[in-house]
Amino acid sequence: MVKLSIRGRVLLLLLASVLITLMAVGGLAFYALYTTKTTMMAQGDAMGQLLAESLGGKVEGEAKENLREMTRIKAQHLSRELLMLKKDVTYMADAMHTILTSPEQYRPRKLPETRQEADILSETVYIHYSPDLQSRGINEALQREIDLAGNFAEVLEPLSKYYRGYRTSMYAGSREGYFICLDIVPSEQGRASIYPSPELRQNFIDTFDPRERFWYKQGEQTNKPIFSDIYRGAEGKLDVTCAMPYYDADGFAGVVGISYSVEDLYRTFLSDAIKQKGISFVLDCHGRVVFSSEDEGILAARLDGFDIREQSAAEPDIAAAARRMVAAESDVVSVNMNGKTYYLAFAPLEGTIWSFGTMIEAQNVMTPVEQVKDAVLQKMSDLQVVAQSIFDRFIWRSALLLIPLALLLFYISGLMAGRLTRPILQLVEGVKEIAAGNFDRKLHISTGDEIEKLAVSVNSMSEDLKLYTENLAQVAAEKERSRTELEVAAQIQQDMLPSTFPPFPERQEFSIYALMQPARDVGGDFYDFYIVQDNYLVVTIADVSGKGIPAALFMAKCQSVLKSYIVGEKCPENLGAILERANKDICQNNEAAMFVTVLVGVLDLRNGHFTYAHCGHCPPLLQHEGRYEFLPLPKSYVLGLWERPYVQKSMDLTPGDMIFLYTDGVSEAMDVDGNLFTEPRIRDTLNNLSAERQPEKLLPQMLAAIRQYAGGEEQSDDITMVGLRYDGQSEK
C-alpha cells in the first residue's frame, strides 16, 4: 500500500475540497438558473392574462355604453326630424284648408299641366288631371276650385327649399281627381326633368290617379299626419309617405303628403349613424323594416310585409330583439345573426310608432384587444425560448470550464439571474400600473433583446390608451361646454322677459302674471307687457317657429320690433296698422323663412276698453261673470312670411274680468298616448278653476293640470301663459 506524503495528502485534500466546492457551486448555479427560468415563465403568463382580461373587460363595457349613448342621441335626432316632417305636412293641410275656405283672399292661379307641357323640371309646381277627371270633364265650379287651389304653389315653393338635395315629392291629391305637386330631383347639371324617361312620362299622364295611391287611401282614414307603409312609387323606387287629409267647407277634400325615397331617408337621417362599420335600421309597429343600411337579408327594407318577429326559427335573437323594439323598449343586447355575434342597441323614436336600431359586429370591438393579447403572449413565448437557450449554453460552458471558472461561474450565475429577472419584474409592475389607469407610466428597459421590444410595445400601447381616454375626455368637455352655452343663452332669454311680479305695484287698475316653460334650454315663445302714455297697458304673447338658439334669436328680433312700433305709435290702439308695419320690417332679410304667431292687446286703464289683434295665434279666453269663453278672432296670417293686412277687434271689460293668453304648447301638450290637451279642454279646465281670481295663483294651477294630463310624457313644445285681470279705476 502506497502511503501518500504530506504533500500528496495536502494536494488530495485540496483537490477534494475544490471538487466538493465546484459541485456545490455548480449545483447552486444550476438551481438558481432553473428557478429563474420557471419564475420568468410564470410571471410572463400572468402578465399576458392580466393585460388581456383588464383591457378586454374595459373595452367591451365602454363600447356597449358608447353604442347605447350614440343610439339614444341618433334616435332623438331622428324623432325631431320626423316630427318636423309631420309639422310640414300639417302646415300644408292647413294651407289647403285656408285656400279652399277663403276664396275671397286669393286670386286664381294657373299651373303648368302635365298634358300640355312637353317636360316639367325639378322644383316646378304643376297640376295633373286623372284619366277619370278627363273623361268626366271639368265644369265651371270645379274649374274655379282648381284655379283657387293653384295658390297652393305659394306654400310648396318656399317649403321645398328645406328638402333640396333629396328626391322628394310634395303634393295635394283632390277627391275630384286633380293632383298639385312639386318634385325635387337632385342633379349636378342643374334642374333635371321629373320624368326618368318618355315612356314613364306617358304612362304617368295616361294612368296616374292620386285617389288610387296607397298614401291617399291611408291618409283618408285619419285626421292627423301618419307615415305610410313602404310602397313602390311611380318611378319604381321604394318610397314612404307622410300624409294627412285636408278639408274644405263641405268636409273631406283630399290628402296632402310628402314622399321620400327609402334610399334618401337613410341618407338623410342614418348615413352618419355610426362611424365604424355596422348596420342601422328603423322598425315599425308591425315588425317591418322601414328603411335600413342593408340592401338584402333579414334587415333590408321590403314590400312583402316581412315581419322580423316571426323569424324565430331562422334568427331567434333578431326576432326576440324585434319584439322588444316594437314594445318601445331601449337596451343594448348581444345577438347572433348569420353565424356572427353583434352588439345591438335600440331605442324608440318619440312621437312615432317606430324604433331605431344600430348593430356592430362584436369582433370589430374585441379584435384590437385580442391582437394585443396575442402579441403579448407571442413576445412572452419568444422570451421563454430565449431564456431556455441561454440556460442550455450556460450548462455546456460550465461543464467545459468547471474548476478554473467555479467561483467566477457562481458569481456570474447570480448576476445573470438578476439581469434576467429584473426586466421581467419591471414589466410586471409597469403593466399593473397601466392596467390601473396610469397611462403616463413608461418602461425604461434597455436590454437590447426581446424584453426591450416587449417594453416598447407596452409603451406604445399605453400611449394609444392615453390618447383614447383623452379623446373621451375631450368629447365630454365639448358636451359640457355646449350645455353651459345653452344655460347662458337660456338665462339671457329669461332676462329679456318681464320676471318681477307684481310688475307695477303702484297701479291698482289691473293685476297681471306670466309663466313660461321652454321645451329646451332655449325656447321660441315670448311674452311682454308694459305701460305706454301712462294710460295704456300693452300685453304681447308670441310663438316663434322652430326651437333652440335660432328661434331665440328670431324671438329677440320680433320682440324688439313689435315694442318699438307700439311705443312709437301716437295711438297704441291702432294695432292693425302697427302689425302691418312690424310685419314688413320682420319680413325683410328673412331668408330662413322663419315666422311668428302673435297676439297683442291694449287695455285702456281709464275705462277698461280692450283692443286686440292677432297674427295666426291661438284664441284667448275671457272670464266674465264667472265663466271663461273664447274671444272671437278673425282669420289672419303669421308675421315674417307675407305682407298682409291685419284686423283688430275691441271690447269693454268690467272690473273683475280676466283674460287668459297662451301659446300652442298648452293646447298641443300630449299624454303618453299622443292625445292633445286641446283648446276645449283649456276652457273646461279654466272653468273648473274659475274660483281662483288671482293670476299669480291661477297660472301655476293651470300648469299643474297640464302636467297631470301629460302623465310624465316629455314636453314637446314651449308652454307660455299670461293672465290679466282688470280691476277698474280705484276710488279716490
C-alpha positions, 0 to 999 in steps of 0.5 A: 500500500502506497502511503501518500506524503504530506504533500500528496495528502495536502494536494488530495485534500485540496483537490477534494475540497475544490471538487466538493466546492465546484459541485456545490457551486455548480449545483447552486448555479444550476438551481438558481438558473432553473428557478429563474427560468420557471419564475420568468415563465410564470410571471410572463403568463400572468402578465399576458392574462392580466393585460388581456382580461383588464383591457378586454373587460374595459373595452367591451363595457365602454363600447356597449355604453358608447353604442347605447349613448350614440343610439339614444342621441341618433334616435332623438335626432331622428324623432325631431326630424320626423316630427318636423316632417309631420309639422310640414305636412300639417302646415300644408293641410292647413294651407289647403284648408285656408285656400279652399275656405277663403276664396275671397283672399286669393286670386286664381292661379294657373299651373303648368299641366302635365298634358300640355307641357312637353317636360316639367323640371325639378322644383316646378309646381304643376297640376295633373288631371286623372284619366277619370277627371278627363273623361268626366270633364271639368265644369265651371265650379270645379274649374274655379276650385282648381284655379283657387287651389293653384295658390297652393304653389305659394306654400310648396315653393318656399317649403321645398327649399328645406328638402333640396338635395333629396328626391322628394315629392310634395303634393295635394291629391283632390277627391275630384281627381286633380293632383298639385305637386312639386318634385325635387330631383337632385342633379349636378347639371342643374334642374333635371326633368321629373320624368326618368324617361318618355315612356314613364312620362306617358304612362304617368299622364295616361294612368296616374290617379292620386285617389288610387295611391296607397298614401291617399287611401291611408291618409283618408282614414285619419285626421292627423299626419301618419307615415305610410307603409313602404310602397313602390312609387311611380318611378319604381323606387321604394318610397314612404309617405307622410300624409294627412287629409285636408278639408274644405267647407263641405268636409273631406277634400283630399290628402296632402303628403310628402314622399321620400325615397327609402334610399334618401331617408337613410341618407338623410337621417342614418348615413352618419349613424355610426362611424365604424362599420355596422348596420342601422335600421328603423322598425315599425309597429308591425315588425317591418323594416322601414328603411335600413343600411342593408340592401338584402337579408333579414334587415333590408327594407321590403314590400312583402310585409316581412315581419322580423318577429316571426323569424324565430326559427331562422334568427331567434335573437333578431326576432326576440330583439324585434319584439322588444323594439316594437314594445318601445323598449331601449337596451343594448343586447348581444345577438347572433345573426348569420353565424356572427355575434353583434352588439345591438342597441335600440331605442324608440323614436318619440312621437312615432310608432317606430324604433331605431336600431344600430348593430356592430359586429362584436369582433370589430370591438374585441379584435384590437384587444385580442391582437394585443393579447396575442402579441403579448403572449407571442413576445412572452413565448419568444422570451421563454425560448430565449431564456431556455437557450441561454440556460442550455449554453450556460450548462455546456460552458460550465461543464467545459470550464468547471474548476478554473471558472467555479467561483467566477461561474457562481458569481456570474450565475447570480448576476445573470439571474438578476439581469434576467429577472429584473426586466421581467419584474419591471414589466410586471409592475409597469403593466399593473400600473397601466392596467390601473389607469396610469397611462403616463407610466413608461418602461425604461428597459434597455436590454437590447433583446426581446424584453426591450421590444416587449417594453416598447410595445407596452409603451406604445400601447399605453400611449394609444390608451392615453390618447383614447381616454383623452379623446373621451375626455375631450368629447365630454368637455365639448358636451359640457361646454355646449350645455353651459352655452345653452344655460347662458343663452337660456338665462339671457332669454329669461332676462329679456322677459318681464320676471318681477311680479307684481310688475307695477305695484303702484297701479291698482287698475289691473293685476297681471302674471306670466309663466313660461316653460321652454321645451329646451334650454332655449325656447321660441315663445315670448311674452311682454307687457308694459305701460305706454302714455301712462294710460295704456297697458300693452300685453304681447304673447308670441310663438316663434317657429322652430326651437333652440338658439335660432328661434331665440334669436328670431324671438329677440328680433320680433320682440324688439320690433313689435315694442318699438312700433307700439311705443312709437305709435301716437295711438297704441290702439291702432294695432292693425296698422302697427302689425302691418308695419312690424310685419314688413320690417320682420319680413325683410332679410328673412331668408330662413323663412322663419315666422311668428304667431302673435297676439297683442292687446291694449287695455285702456286703464281709464275705462277698461276698453280692450283692443286686440289683434292677432297674427295666426295665434291661438284664441284667448279666453275671457272670464266674465261673470264667472265663466271663461269663453273664447274671444272671437278672432278673425282669420289672419296670417303669421308675421315674417312670411307675407305682407298682409293686412291685419284686423283688430277687434275691441271690447269693454271689460268690467272690473273683475274680468280676466283674460287668459293668453297662451301659446300652442304648447298648452293646447298641443301638450300630449299624454303618453298616448299622443292625445292633445290637451286641446283648446276645449279642454283649456276652457273646461279646465279654466272653468273648473278653476274659475274660483281662483281670481288671482293670476299669480295663483291661477297660472301655476294651477293651470300648469299643474293640470297640464302636467297631470294630463301629460302623465310624465310624457316629455314636453314637446313644445314651449308652454307660455301663459299670461293672465290679466285681470282688470280691476277698474279705476280705484276710488279716490 
